[in-house]
Every structure is written in structure tokens, then in C-alpha cells.
């Protein structure tokens, strides 16, 4: 199954794209497993990926959330403001 992952802020800058398309190696992957896969493929961004919040279909999602075909996935790194 192919999924598209929208990337934001410094995470997009580190990876060099605001959108990733990945073929998932297993049909029942969780958000946490997806983050691990991205961290392995983009080691320079691994720490940012691990810290990023995930959203599925415009709602924050826990790491154990299963990914379904056609889900809209986003990784949003934590931001600080003043």
C-alpha cells in the first residue's frame, strides 16, 4: 500500500520535501512503525521524526493507530514560540 505523508516546518526542510510517498512493507502498520521506517530511510531527520506529532485525517493520532489506505497522514514537529 502506498501512503503519502505531509511534512511540516524543520522536518520538511531536513528531508528536503513537504510530501513523501512511501510503499509500506506491511499492510497493518501503525503510526509508530511508519515513523521508524521514515527515521531509517532519512537518518539525518531521525530525531525530528521521533519527536514529531502525527495526524491522521486531520486529527492527532497515537502511535498505535493503524494506517489505512487513503488516510491523510501528517508529521508535525514540536514548535516553540514566545
N, C-alpha and C positions, 0 to 999 in steps of 0.2 A: 504494500500500500504506500502510495506517495502522500506526503504531507507537506504543507507549506507553513513555515514558521516566520512570523513577523518579528523583527529585532528592533530595539529602540536604544536611543542615547549612545553611551560609550560602547555598549555591546555591539551595535551595528558598525560603529567606527572600527573596533578591533577586528571584527570578522571581515569587514570591507563590503558589507551588503546589508540592506534593510529587509531582505527576504531570502530565506533559504528554502529550497525544495529538496527533501530527503526521501529516499526509499527506506522504509522501516524494515529491519531484518526479521521482525516477528509481528504477527497480526494483533497480539494483545499487549502492546507496550503501554507503560504508564508514563506520566509526565517526568517522573524522576529518571526512568530509563532513557527517555528521549534526551534529557539534559546531559546524562552521562555519555550518550552517543555523540552529541554535539561537542562536549568537552574533549572527547578523544580525537575527534576529527579536526578540531581547532584548538590545539593546546595553548596557544597564546591567549585565548579567551576563556580557558577552563575555569579560572577562579570567578570571573564575571558571570559565567553561565551557572555555576553552582549557587551563586548568591541571588540570581535573578528570580523574580516572581513570575509565575506562569499564569496565563489567562487562556481559557478555552471558551470560545463563543462569547467573548466579551465579559466573562466572569472569572474572577480569580479562582484558580484550581489548585488543589492539594497535590502533592507528589504522587499519591496512589491513584489518581484519576486516570482511567483508561482512555486512550486516544481512539477515536472512531474516525472512519473515513468521512471526509468533508468537514471535520472540525476545523475551526479557525483558531490557530494557536499563536500566542504571542509570548515573548520573553522580555520582561521589563526589569532592567537593573534597578537596584535601590538608588534613590536620589536624595540629596540633602539640599536644604535651602536655608535661607537666612532671613 
